[in-house]
Amino acid sequence: MAGAPLSSRRLVLGVAALWLLASAVLLAVARNRIAPLEMWDPDDYLRLQQVRDWLAGQSFFDVTQYRIDPPNGVPMHWSRIVDLPIAGLILLLQPLLGEANAERAAACAVPLIAFAGTLWAVALATARLAGRRTALLAVALATMAPMILFHVLPMRIDHHGWQTALGLFAVAACFDRQPLRGGTTGGVVTALWLAVSLEALPVAAAIALLLALRCLCRGETDRLRAFAAAFGGASLVLFAAFHGRAAWGQYWCDAVSPAWFGPLIVTPIAAAIGLRIAARRGAGARLTALVLAAGLGVGLLAATAPACLAGPFAALDPVSRHFWYDNVLEGLPLWRQPADNAAMLVGFPLIGLLGTLTAWRGARTSAEARNWLAMAAILAAAFAVALLVQRAGAFAHGCALPGTAWLLARMLGAIDRWRRMPARITASAAAFLALSPIGAVAAGVVVVDRALPRASTAAPRMPVRYCFAPCTSLDPVARLPRGTILTGLDLTPRLLIATPHSYAGSGHHRDPQAIRRVILAFTEPPEVAHRIMAAHGMAYLLIDPTGAETGLYAGASRAGLAARLLRGETPAWLEPVPLEGSTLRLWRRRS
């Protein structure tokens, strides 16, 4: 692009202006959800309940949800790290706004703060690769990326927005011109990224592998050694800071726990020490040190927690997997997605990969070429993970932004040399639209239609319902005498924050028995639900007759309880309870 170099101050101001503009648009999109505290996903509701429990006196180290599957509750795998800004804002604003409005304000502000972090990480990474003017273009493109924006909408307080921001900061650290600073920053940020969610492990491993290859092939030992030492040390400090004494003996596979101390603490610290010893002994000694460190960490994992090698969902029973896990869109691969989701997922990373490889081919120096090649490798890894797990798409789109911005900058630079102003304006707008994530969706539709002609029919049986029913008044349910309610897995989180009751189960995998009980209660004949409710002291049964989950259960068996209730066939052991002003249907279990 033509013009004088952009100063760092102007870049900061430009990023801030784009963030403010995009935030205003996002607030307008979510405006109707703020007053009724209507969130975008069941996990958002449960995150708010987790914060409420903590502020009400539950231990900082205890993230169990005791109102799900009482009396023992569900031991959640979520980190308090994400709770901190939500709780902090609520406490800060509560004296001014009151508790309810403070929650609303925090639920609006926290996602936008994560969005600001994402934009700055994109700017930092792109500026280090291609300069500040291109970085501003990358940020402008980021404000048009649906997969990124969905995770930072006001009322979207789950951890995915923070994952994207932290992951992109880790990417930016790879290209810091000061190896020690870049390695240390990258190690700390990556440890924080994994502490928020272990979902980041595949891409974090890819980044570590990339740094190892650059160490072996280019002698960039200082960066890798700093990364490894900071990563291992920060992982240990974060675990100690956010977990109580009991957690040191709990070997969970779905979050950072002692099960993962081998790969996440022992391996990086051993690698840092080994690289220090092998510093002057050549590439062979460095390779030996890294292989020994990796083998030690993986060996510890295999010896202490071999089940974790199969993943956190491997132990799910077939019923829970079929009716619940296989219907969670964000956890499914590309070929299980609806066509519009697949189009959003595929189009933009391919444009970004094209731009990144073109920038590599057109690099003016060997250092610039190495950086662009490294960016291409990170993007390819992120894209591969996103094809297997849809929720990784936001990070993949973030990694596509530098290459796309570089390509757009070159196109705009060429167009800027045209003589006729109307042609320049039209062509510039067309180029921006064509290379933007919005334009990529249109291109993705063509790719999906040809590559996945049955994408729409292969979609999950339980489609996303953004209201996450009940999309109706919950006040009648809240006024009932307190008890335990048998209801759908996806309904439970919203009901938790709106009513004082306890619930049979929710779609959270650390309580697979409760998930299975809920599914069997609705899909098997009524006698099964009767036994389950009696055995677990459940007083009520609640359904949303228009809800997707109820329809899924009803479609499983005409003889099942859900299908019978929808047909108006009420078992004798259930007594209907009218809910005035609500579309829900409730029954009380007869003693």
TILOLUM-200043 format. One line per field, with one value per residue (C-alpha): residue number from 1; residue in three letters; y, x, z. Coordinates in Angstrom, 2 decimals, always signed. Layout:
N
resi = NUM_... $
resn = ala_... $
c2 = Y_... $
c1 = X_... $
c3 = Z_... $
This chain:
591
resi = 1_2_3_4_5_6_7_8_9_10_11_12_13_14_15_16_17_18_19_20_21_22_23_24_25_26_27_28_29_30_31_32_33_34_35_36_37_38_39_40_41_42_43_44_45_46_47_48_49_50_51_52_53_54_55_56_57_58_59_60_61_62_63_64_65_66_67_68_69_70_71_72_73_74_75_76_77_78_79_80_81_82_83_84_85_86_87_88_89_90_91_92_93_94_95_96_97_98_99_100_101_102_103_104_105_106_107_108_109_110_111_112_113_114_115_116_117_118_119_120_121_122_123_124_125_126_127_128_129_130_131_132_133_134_135_136_137_138_139_140_141_142_143_144_145_146_147_148_149_150_151_152_153_154_155_156_157_158_159_160_161_162_163_164_165_166_167_168_169_170_171_172_173_174_175_176_177_178_179_180_181_182_183_184_185_186_187_188_189_190_191_192_193_194_195_196_197_198_199_200_201_202_203_204_205_206_207_208_209_210_211_212_213_214_215_216_217_218_219_220_221_222_223_224_225_226_227_228_229_230_231_232_233_234_235_236_237_238_239_240_241_242_243_244_245_246_247_248_249_250_251_252_253_254_255_256_257_258_259_260_261_262_263_264_265_266_267_268_269_270_271_272_273_274_275_276_277_278_279_280_281_282_283_284_285_286_287_288_289_290_291_292_293_294_295_296_297_298_299_300_301_302_303_304_305_306_307_308_309_310_311_312_313_314_315_316_317_318_319_320_321_322_323_324_325_326_327_328_329_330_331_332_333_334_335_336_337_338_339_340_341_342_343_344_345_346_347_348_349_350_351_352_353_354_355_356_357_358_359_360_361_362_363_364_365_366_367_368_369_370_371_372_373_374_375_376_377_378_379_380_381_382_383_384_385_386_387_388_389_390_391_392_393_394_395_396_397_398_399_400_401_402_403_404_405_406_407_408_409_410_411_412_413_414_415_416_417_418_419_420_421_422_423_424_425_426_427_428_429_430_431_432_433_434_435_436_437_438_439_440_441_442_443_444_445_446_447_448_449_450_451_452_453_454_455_456_457_458_459_460_461_462_463_464_465_466_467_468_469_470_471_472_473_474_475_476_477_478_479_480_481_482_483_484_485_486_487_488_489_490_491_492_493_494_495_496_497_498_499_500_501_502_503_504_505_506_507_508_509_510_511_512_513_514_515_516_517_518_519_520_521_522_523_524_525_526_527_528_529_530_531_532_533_534_535_536_537_538_539_540_541_542_543_544_545_546_547_548_549_550_551_552_553_554_555_556_557_558_559_560_561_562_563_564_565_566_567_568_569_570_571_572_573_574_575_576_577_578_579_580_581_582_583_584_585_586_587_588_589_590_591 $
resn = met_ala_gly_ala_pro_leu_ser_ser_arg_arg_leu_val_leu_gly_val_ala_ala_leu_trp_leu_leu_ala_ser_ala_val_leu_leu_ala_val_ala_arg_asn_arg_ile_ala_pro_leu_glu_met_trp_asp_pro_asp_asp_tyr_leu_arg_leu_gln_gln_val_arg_asp_trp_leu_ala_gly_gln_ser_phe_phe_asp_val_thr_gln_tyr_arg_ile_asp_pro_pro_asn_gly_val_pro_met_his_trp_ser_arg_ile_val_asp_leu_pro_ile_ala_gly_leu_ile_leu_leu_leu_gln_pro_leu_leu_gly_glu_ala_asn_ala_glu_arg_ala_ala_ala_cys_ala_val_pro_leu_ile_ala_phe_ala_gly_thr_leu_trp_ala_val_ala_leu_ala_thr_ala_arg_leu_ala_gly_arg_arg_thr_ala_leu_leu_ala_val_ala_leu_ala_thr_met_ala_pro_met_ile_leu_phe_his_val_leu_pro_met_arg_ile_asp_his_his_gly_trp_gln_thr_ala_leu_gly_leu_phe_ala_val_ala_ala_cys_phe_asp_arg_gln_pro_leu_arg_gly_gly_thr_thr_gly_gly_val_val_thr_ala_leu_trp_leu_ala_val_ser_leu_glu_ala_leu_pro_val_ala_ala_ala_ile_ala_leu_leu_leu_ala_leu_arg_cys_leu_cys_arg_gly_glu_thr_asp_arg_leu_arg_ala_phe_ala_ala_ala_phe_gly_gly_ala_ser_leu_val_leu_phe_ala_ala_phe_his_gly_arg_ala_ala_trp_gly_gln_tyr_trp_cys_asp_ala_val_ser_pro_ala_trp_phe_gly_pro_leu_ile_val_thr_pro_ile_ala_ala_ala_ile_gly_leu_arg_ile_ala_ala_arg_arg_gly_ala_gly_ala_arg_leu_thr_ala_leu_val_leu_ala_ala_gly_leu_gly_val_gly_leu_leu_ala_ala_thr_ala_pro_ala_cys_leu_ala_gly_pro_phe_ala_ala_leu_asp_pro_val_ser_arg_his_phe_trp_tyr_asp_asn_val_leu_glu_gly_leu_pro_leu_trp_arg_gln_pro_ala_asp_asn_ala_ala_met_leu_val_gly_phe_pro_leu_ile_gly_leu_leu_gly_thr_leu_thr_ala_trp_arg_gly_ala_arg_thr_ser_ala_glu_ala_arg_asn_trp_leu_ala_met_ala_ala_ile_leu_ala_ala_ala_phe_ala_val_ala_leu_leu_val_gln_arg_ala_gly_ala_phe_ala_his_gly_cys_ala_leu_pro_gly_thr_ala_trp_leu_leu_ala_arg_met_leu_gly_ala_ile_asp_arg_trp_arg_arg_met_pro_ala_arg_ile_thr_ala_ser_ala_ala_ala_phe_leu_ala_leu_ser_pro_ile_gly_ala_val_ala_ala_gly_val_val_val_val_asp_arg_ala_leu_pro_arg_ala_ser_thr_ala_ala_pro_arg_met_pro_val_arg_tyr_cys_phe_ala_pro_cys_thr_ser_leu_asp_pro_val_ala_arg_leu_pro_arg_gly_thr_ile_leu_thr_gly_leu_asp_leu_thr_pro_arg_leu_leu_ile_ala_thr_pro_his_ser_tyr_ala_gly_ser_gly_his_his_arg_asp_pro_gln_ala_ile_arg_arg_val_ile_leu_ala_phe_thr_glu_pro_pro_glu_val_ala_his_arg_ile_met_ala_ala_his_gly_met_ala_tyr_leu_leu_ile_asp_pro_thr_gly_ala_glu_thr_gly_leu_tyr_ala_gly_ala_ser_arg_ala_gly_leu_ala_ala_arg_leu_leu_arg_gly_glu_thr_pro_ala_trp_leu_glu_pro_val_pro_leu_glu_gly_ser_thr_leu_arg_leu_trp_arg_arg_arg_ser $
c2 = +0.00_+3.46_+6.11_+6.79_+4.07_+3.89_+4.79_+2.46_+5.16_+5.38_+1.62_+1.53_+4.30_+2.51_-0.79_+1.02_+2.78_-0.46_-2.19_+0.56_+0.47_-3.32_-3.39_-0.96_-3.24_-6.32_-4.57_-3.68_-7.31_-8.54_-5.70_-7.79_-10.40_-8.10_-7.24_-10.84_-12.16_-14.42_-15.94_-17.69_-21.13_-23.38_-23.02_-19.24_-19.77_-22.30_-19.98_-17.28_-19.77_-20.78_-17.14_-16.67_-19.71_-18.41_-14.92_-16.52_-18.27_-21.46_-22.11_-20.56_-24.01_-25.77_-25.51_-28.28_-27.52_-28.94_-28.19_-30.58_-34.24_-33.56_-34.19_-34.76_-32.44_-32.25_-31.55_-29.08_-28.97_-25.19_-22.83_-19.97_-17.90_-17.10_-16.37_-13.66_-10.78_-11.60_-11.67_-8.63_-6.49_-7.67_-6.73_-3.38_-2.41_-3.91_-0.89_+1.37_-0.79_-3.46_-7.17_-7.96_-5.05_-5.61_-9.14_-7.83_-5.23_-7.79_-10.24_-7.51_-6.12_-9.25_-10.70_-7.32_-7.17_-10.58_-9.20_-6.28_-8.80_-10.76_-7.66_-6.54_-10.02_-10.00_-6.55_-7.61_-10.80_-9.11_-6.07_-8.38_-10.28_-7.55_-4.10_-1.87_-0.81_-4.41_-5.05_-2.45_-4.18_-7.50_-5.99_-4.55_-8.03_-9.53_-7.29_-9.05_-12.64_-14.41_-17.31_-14.91_-12.53_-15.24_-15.99_-12.33_-11.27_-9.55_-12.23_-14.79_-15.33_-18.83_-19.41_-19.61_-15.89_-15.98_-19.08_-17.26_-14.19_-16.17_-18.45_-15.50_-13.87_-17.13_-16.94_-13.31_-14.25_-16.63_-13.64_-11.34_-10.11_-10.52_-14.31_-14.32_-11.97_-13.78_-17.21_-16.18_-14.39_-17.28_-19.84_-17.96_-17.23_-20.82_-22.10_-19.69_-20.79_-24.43_-23.59_-21.99_-25.06_-28.16_-27.95_-25.85_-28.79_-29.84_-26.36_-25.57_-28.76_-27.65_-24.30_-26.04_-28.42_-25.47_-23.77_-27.06_-27.39_-23.83_-24.60_-27.69_-26.29_-22.63_-22.75_-20.63_-22.22_-19.17_-18.74_-22.41_-22.61_-19.49_-20.82_-24.22_-22.84_-20.25_-22.74_-25.42_-22.98_-21.06_-24.30_-25.35_-21.91_-21.64_-25.07_-24.27_-20.89_-22.09_-25.51_-26.60_-29.35_-32.06_-31.38_-32.65_-36.17_-35.98_-37.31_-35.68_-36.03_-33.03_-30.24_-29.53_-31.96_-34.20_-36.55_-33.98_-32.92_-35.05_-33.33_-29.88_-29.47_-32.21_-32.17_-28.39_-28.02_-31.03_-29.60_-26.23_-27.93_-30.27_-27.41_-25.53_-28.51_-29.17_-25.51_-25.87_-29.46_-29.15_-30.08_-33.77_-33.04_-30.64_-33.25_-35.86_-33.51_-32.74_-36.37_-37.45_-34.65_-35.52_-39.23_-38.56_-36.48_-38.83_-41.81_-40.25_-39.62_-43.21_-44.59_-42.45_-41.78_-44.07_-43.37_-39.78_-40.99_-41.81_-38.36_-37.09_-38.44_-41.97_-43.43_-42.13_-44.89_-45.39_-43.89_-40.66_-40.39_-40.93_-38.65_-35.98_-35.75_-36.55_-33.68_-30.94_-28.99_-27.30_-30.65_-32.22_-32.34_-30.55_-33.41_-33.47_-29.74_-28.02_-26.47_-22.88_-23.84_-25.76_-22.81_-20.43_-22.91_-23.65_-20.51_-17.96_-20.18_-21.27_-17.63_-17.00_-19.98_-18.72_-15.28_-16.66_-18.88_-16.03_-13.80_-16.52_-16.77_-12.99_-12.44_-10.05_-11.57_-15.06_-14.09_-12.78_-15.98_-18.14_-16.22_-16.53_-20.24_-20.66_-18.77_-21.09_-24.11_-22.72_-21.89_-25.34_-26.99_-24.75_-25.39_-29.16_-29.10_-26.93_-29.43_-32.08_-29.93_-26.98_-24.91_-24.48_-22.51_-19.08_-19.57_-20.89_-17.78_-15.62_-17.35_-16.68_-12.92_-11.96_-13.74_-12.45_-8.90_-9.18_-10.32_-7.55_-4.92_-5.97_-5.87_-2.46_-1.22_-2.32_-0.82_+2.44_+2.96_+3.03_+6.39_+6.61_+7.25_+5.61_+2.44_+2.55_+2.93_+0.18_-2.25_-1.57_-2.25_-5.41_-6.65_-5.97_-7.80_-10.73_-11.36_-10.67_-13.48_-12.51_-12.96_-16.22_-17.59_-17.23_-18.98_-21.63_-22.39_-23.37_-25.57_-27.26_-27.81_-29.65_-31.45_-32.20_-32.52_-34.14_-31.70_-30.52_-34.04_-35.13_-32.39_-33.38_-34.41_-31.75_-28.34_-25.34_-23.25_-19.96_-19.14_-22.45_-22.89_-22.31_-19.19_-18.26_-17.03_-19.04_-17.22_-19.89_-22.52_-20.33_-19.91_-23.66_-25.18_-26.00_-29.47_-31.49_-31.38_-33.90_-31.94_-31.74_-31.49_-28.21_-26.60_-27.09_-24.31_-21.54_-22.91_-22.91_-19.14_-18.37_-20.70_-21.99_-25.66_-28.50_-30.56_-34.15_-33.53_-31.28_-31.71_-31.78_-34.94_-35.33_-36.69_-39.31_-41.28_-38.29_-37.69_-41.31_-41.21_-38.15_-39.65_-43.01_-41.32_-39.61_-42.26_-45.42_-46.38_-44.29_-46.90_-46.22_-42.52_-43.38_-45.53_-42.91_-40.06_-42.08_-43.29_-39.78_-37.84_-35.88_-33.99_-32.56_-33.35_-30.44_-30.33_-27.69_-29.25_-27.17_-27.71_-29.50_-31.75_-32.89_-33.63_-35.66_-37.82_-38.18_-39.27_-42.02_-44.16_-43.79_-45.80_-43.51_-41.04_-37.93_-39.16_-40.13_-36.76_-34.91_-37.01_-36.10_-39.57_-38.78_-41.70_-42.16_-41.37_-37.84_-34.99_-32.02_-28.64_-25.57_-22.92_-19.71_-17.52_-20.19_-22.58_-25.18_-28.29_-29.45_-32.49_-33.34_-36.89_-38.45_-39.97 $
c1 = +0.00_+1.21_+1.97_+4.30_+4.87_+2.18_+3.36_+2.71_+0.54_-1.67_-1.91_-3.13_-5.64_-6.80_-7.30_-9.17_-11.44_-12.25_-12.92_-15.29_-17.17_-17.44_-18.43_-21.26_-22.51_-22.27_-24.17_-26.88_-27.06_-27.42_-29.60_-32.77_-30.97_-29.55_-32.65_-34.00_-30.45_-30.81_-27.51_-26.26_-25.34_-26.06_-22.42_-22.86_-25.69_-23.69_-20.67_-22.81_-24.12_-20.56_-19.68_-22.83_-21.97_-18.45_-19.64_-22.25_-19.54_-18.59_-14.84_-12.66_-11.16_-14.53_-16.28_-18.79_-22.37_-24.28_-27.74_-27.16_-27.62_-27.82_-26.58_-23.06_-23.38_-21.25_-17.50_-16.99_-13.76_-13.86_-11.16_-11.67_-9.42_-12.40_-14.56_-12.19_-13.12_-16.83_-16.81_-14.56_-16.88_-19.95_-18.36_-17.19_-20.55_-22.91_-22.88_-23.81_-26.19_-27.48_-26.75_-28.97_-27.79_-24.18_-24.47_-25.89_-23.17_-20.44_-21.97_-21.81_-18.38_-16.30_-16.75_-15.89_-12.73_-11.75_-12.52_-10.15_-7.45_-8.11_-7.84_-4.62_-3.11_-4.00_-2.44_+0.72_+1.21_+0.54_+2.71_+5.64_+5.07_+4.09_+4.12_+1.65_-0.45_-1.15_-1.84_-4.62_-6.13_-6.00_-7.87_-10.51_-10.98_-11.22_-14.20_-16.00_-15.21_-18.42_-16.65_-14.60_-17.48_-19.85_-17.58_-17.33_-20.96_-22.33_-23.84_-21.32_-19.28_-17.93_-14.20_-14.00_-13.38_-10.46_-9.08_-8.94_-7.25_-4.65_-3.92_-3.29_-1.00_+0.97_+1.23_+2.35_+5.09_+6.58_+7.54_+8.93_+12.34_+13.73_+14.01_+14.11_+11.15_+9.18_+9.90_+9.08_+5.88_+4.83_+5.45_+3.45_+0.56_+0.44_+0.33_-2.53_-4.27_-4.15_-5.15_-8.32_-9.08_-7.15_-8.89_-5.89_-3.48_-3.20_-2.34_-0.15_+1.77_+2.08_+3.54_+6.03_+6.99_+7.51_+9.84_+11.70_+12.20_+13.49_+15.83_+17.19_+17.34_+18.18_+19.84_+17.11_+17.84_+17.28_+13.65_+12.78_+14.62_+12.84_+9.50_+9.97_+11.12_+8.33_+5.70_+6.62_+7.05_+3.85_+1.85_+2.94_+2.29_-1.15_-2.18_-1.04_-2.78_-6.15_-6.50_-6.87_-4.98_-7.45_-6.83_-3.25_-4.60_-7.32_-6.28_-8.70_-8.17_-10.24_-8.28_-4.82_-4.36_-1.58_-2.40_-0.90_+2.07_+4.35_+3.74_+2.91_+5.48_+8.13_+8.72_+9.19_+11.38_+13.46_+13.75_+14.93_+17.57_+18.62_+18.98_+21.11_+23.44_+23.52_+23.86_+27.37_+27.24_+25.41_+22.01_+22.38_+22.74_+19.79_+17.64_+18.59_+17.69_+14.28_+13.47_+14.39_+12.29_+9.28_+9.64_+9.85_+6.65_+4.60_+5.90_+4.70_+1.29_+1.04_+2.17_+0.00_-3.10_-3.21_-6.93_-6.08_-4.36_-7.84_-9.29_-11.82_-14.90_-13.69_-15.48_-18.95_-21.52_-23.27_-26.58_-25.01_-22.83_-25.71_-28.27_-25.99_-22.36_-23.01_-25.53_-23.23_-22.35_-19.24_-17.58_-18.31_-16.09_-16.69_-18.60_-21.13_-21.90_-24.82_-23.84_-23.76_-21.48_-19.19_-19.02_-17.98_-15.41_-13.71_-13.66_-11.60_-8.72_-8.15_-7.86_-5.54_-3.37_-3.15_-2.11_+0.39_+2.08_+2.11_+3.77_+6.35_+7.11_+7.38_+9.50_+12.42_+14.68_+15.34_+14.15_+10.87_+10.44_+11.04_+8.43_+5.79_+6.54_+6.14_+2.83_+1.67_+2.52_+0.59_-2.40_-2.36_-2.31_-5.11_-7.19_-6.71_-7.92_-10.90_-11.91_-12.08_-13.62_-15.77_-15.19_-11.53_-12.67_-12.37_-8.68_-8.09_-9.78_-7.58_-4.48_-5.74_-5.90_-2.21_-1.91_-5.24_-4.34_-1.01_-2.80_-5.37_-2.67_-0.94_-4.19_-5.11_-1.61_-1.97_-5.46_-4.21_-2.04_-5.05_-5.80_-9.57_-10.88_-14.33_-12.63_-10.22_-13.03_-15.14_-12.25_-10.97_-14.38_-14.72_-11.28_-12.00_-15.33_-13.91_-11.09_-13.11_-14.54_-18.00_-16.92_-15.24_-18.56_-19.98_-16.92_-17.22_-20.79_-19.52_-16.79_-19.21_-21.87_-19.33_-17.30_-20.13_-23.31_-25.11_-23.88_-27.37_-28.76_-25.76_-26.43_-27.03_-30.52_-30.79_-30.20_-28.89_-31.58_-30.00_-32.63_-31.77_-35.32_-37.46_-38.07_-40.86_-41.45_-39.75_-41.45_-44.13_-41.42_-39.45_-42.50_-42.96_-41.94_-38.25_-37.44_-35.44_-36.72_-36.24_-35.87_-33.76_-29.97_-29.81_-32.64_-30.96_-28.31_-30.81_-33.25_-30.46_-29.98_-33.72_-35.12_-34.08_-34.56_-32.08_-31.99_-31.41_-28.50_-26.92_-24.80_-21.46_-19.45_-18.05_-21.42_-22.09_-24.43_-26.76_-26.69_-27.62_-30.41_-32.02_-31.89_-33.30_-36.04_-37.38_-36.70_-37.71_-41.25_-42.70_-41.94_-38.20_-38.65_-40.83_-38.08_-35.40_-37.41_-38.31_-34.75_-33.28_-36.02_-37.17_-40.39_-41.21_-40.95_-40.65_-40.54_-40.57_-43.00_-41.56_-37.91_-35.42_-34.23_-37.78_-38.32_-35.12_-36.23_-39.76_-38.46_-36.37_-39.34_-43.10_-43.37_-40.97_-42.10_-41.35_-43.42_-46.30_-46.32_-46.38_-49.37_-51.14_-50.76_-49.95_-48.93_-51.01_-48.03_-47.73_-50.05_-50.23_-49.32_-50.54_-47.93_-49.80_-48.12_-45.65_-45.50_-43.73_-45.49_-44.94_-46.01_-45.61_-44.69_-47.38_-46.08 $
c3 = +0.00_-0.81_+1.76_+4.66_+7.26_+9.88_+13.38_+16.30_+17.91_+14.83_+14.69_+18.28_+17.57_+14.42_+16.25_+19.03_+16.53_+14.70_+18.03_+19.15_+15.84_+15.80_+19.48_+18.78_+16.02_+18.24_+21.03_+18.53_+17.39_+20.97_+22.29_+22.64_+24.74_+27.40_+29.44_+29.66_+30.27_+27.27_+26.26_+23.16_+24.46_+27.46_+28.53_+28.88_+31.35_+33.32_+33.38_+34.97_+37.52_+38.32_+39.00_+41.10_+43.23_+43.83_+44.78_+47.08_+49.08_+47.24_+47.43_+44.73_+44.17_+43.96_+40.58_+41.26_+40.24_+43.21_+41.79_+38.88_+39.83_+43.57_+46.16_+44.80_+41.80_+38.65_+39.01_+36.16_+34.15_+33.69_+34.90_+37.34_+35.07_+32.86_+35.92_+37.20_+34.84_+35.08_+38.86_+39.07_+36.97_+38.87_+42.19_+40.79_+39.27_+41.82_+44.19_+41.26_+39.23_+41.58_+41.28_+38.26_+36.13_+37.16_+35.79_+32.54_+32.20_+32.89_+30.41_+27.77_+28.62_+29.15_+25.62_+24.14_+26.26_+24.86_+21.40_+22.01_+22.92_+19.74_+17.54_+19.19_+18.84_+15.13_+14.75_+16.57_+14.57_+11.22_+12.00_+12.75_+9.51_+7.07_+8.67_+10.48_+7.48_+6.62_+10.30_+10.26_+7.23_+9.08_+12.03_+9.69_+8.21_+11.70_+12.48_+9.61_+10.59_+11.71_+13.39_+15.52_+16.19_+17.41_+20.36_+21.44_+21.16_+24.25_+26.55_+25.19_+28.35_+27.82_+27.32_+23.51_+22.95_+25.40_+23.68_+20.35_+21.86_+23.82_+20.87_+18.57_+21.14_+21.19_+17.39_+17.54_+20.03_+17.47_+15.32_+17.98_+16.79_+20.30_+20.79_+24.59_+24.93_+22.25_+23.69_+27.25_+26.24_+24.02_+26.76_+29.37_+27.01_+25.79_+29.39_+30.10_+26.89_+27.98_+31.54_+30.17_+28.09_+27.10_+23.71_+22.64_+23.03_+19.34_+18.05_+21.07_+20.29_+16.65_+17.73_+20.03_+17.21_+14.86_+17.35_+17.77_+14.01_+13.81_+16.67_+14.93_+11.39_+12.03_+15.42_+17.12_+20.47_+22.65_+21.59_+22.14_+25.46_+26.74_+25.48_+27.12_+30.47_+30.60_+29.47_+31.99_+34.84_+34.09_+33.77_+37.25_+38.77_+37.17_+38.37_+41.91_+41.88_+40.60_+42.23_+45.83_+47.62_+46.56_+42.85_+43.10_+43.42_+40.75_+37.35_+34.91_+31.16_+30.04_+31.79_+33.11_+36.01_+37.36_+34.49_+32.12_+34.23_+32.05_+28.68_+30.07_+32.85_+32.80_+29.03_+28.60_+31.71_+30.69_+27.18_+28.53_+30.68_+27.88_+25.38_+27.87_+28.20_+24.45_+23.45_+21.97_+20.83_+17.52_+16.07_+16.94_+20.65_+20.55_+18.80_+21.38_+24.22_+22.70_+21.93_+25.46_+26.98_+24.81_+25.56_+29.28_+29.28_+27.11_+29.07_+32.32_+30.77_+29.54_+32.90_+35.18_+33.07_+30.00_+29.51_+28.58_+25.41_+24.03_+24.74_+27.29_+25.49_+24.79_+27.80_+26.86_+26.58_+23.20_+24.37_+25.60_+22.54_+20.10_+21.71_+23.16_+22.04_+18.38_+18.32_+19.66_+16.51_+17.89_+18.58_+15.17_+12.06_+8.78_+7.16_+10.02_+9.76_+8.01_+4.69_+6.00_+8.90_+6.57_+4.18_+6.96_+8.20_+4.88_+2.76_+4.66_+5.87_+2.25_+1.18_+4.11_+3.17_-0.41_+0.79_+3.29_+0.70_-1.82_+0.77_+1.38_-2.32_-2.60_+0.52_+0.07_+2.74_+4.01_+7.50_+6.10_+4.06_+7.15_+9.11_+6.40_+6.02_+9.78_+9.62_+6.84_+8.99_+11.98_+9.79_+8.20_+11.63_+12.93_+9.81_+10.09_+13.70_+12.71_+10.04_+12.76_+15.52_+14.47_+17.61_+16.58_+13.53_+15.16_+15.87_+12.33_+10.93_+13.14_+11.76_+8.21_+8.74_+8.25_+4.90_+3.66_+4.69_+2.88_-0.28_+0.03_+0.59_-2.64_-4.58_-3.22_-3.99_-7.61_-7.90_-6.41_-9.52_-11.82_-13.36_-13.05_-9.57_-10.02_-11.20_-8.28_-5.74_-7.27_-7.65_-4.12_-2.62_-4.69_-3.62_+0.04_-0.16_-2.13_+0.34_+3.48_+5.60_+4.37_+0.76_+1.70_+2.93_-0.58_-2.01_+0.69_-0.35_-3.81_-2.29_+0.08_-2.58_-4.72_-2.06_+0.39_-1.65_+1.30_+3.96_+4.81_+5.15_+7.21_+9.74_+13.35_+14.30_+17.02_+15.37_+17.24_+18.88_+19.85_+22.45_+24.08_+25.16_+26.94_+24.87_+27.22_+30.75_+33.48_+36.34_+36.86_+37.24_+39.64_+41.91_+42.44_+45.79_+45.54_+44.24_+41.71_+38.13_+35.34_+32.12_+28.96_+29.12_+27.19_+29.17_+32.54_+32.43_+31.71_+34.26_+36.85_+36.66_+36.47_+39.16_+42.60_+41.69_+41.15_+37.95_+36.90_+34.51_+31.90_+28.79_+30.61_+30.27_+33.78_+34.86_+32.17_+34.44_+34.79_+31.03_+30.40_+33.01_+31.43_+27.94_+29.04_+31.06_+27.94_+25.30_+27.18_+28.29_+31.16_+33.83_+33.38_+34.12_+37.10_+38.62_+37.92_+39.43_+42.52_+43.07_+42.85_+44.61_+41.56_+42.22_+38.77_+35.09_+32.64_+28.85_+26.14_+23.62_+20.76_+21.69_+19.47_+22.27_+23.09_+19.41_+19.29_+22.21_+20.88_+17.49_+19.05_+20.08_+19.83_+23.05_+24.89_+27.55_+25.47_+22.52_+24.80_+26.56_+23.24_+22.21_+25.45_+26.98_+30.61_+32.85_+36.01_+38.24_+36.79_+37.79_+35.36_+36.85_+34.92_+34.14_+33.45_+30.85_+29.77_+26.83_+28.94_+30.22_+33.77_+35.78_+39.46_+40.41_+42.54_+45.79 $
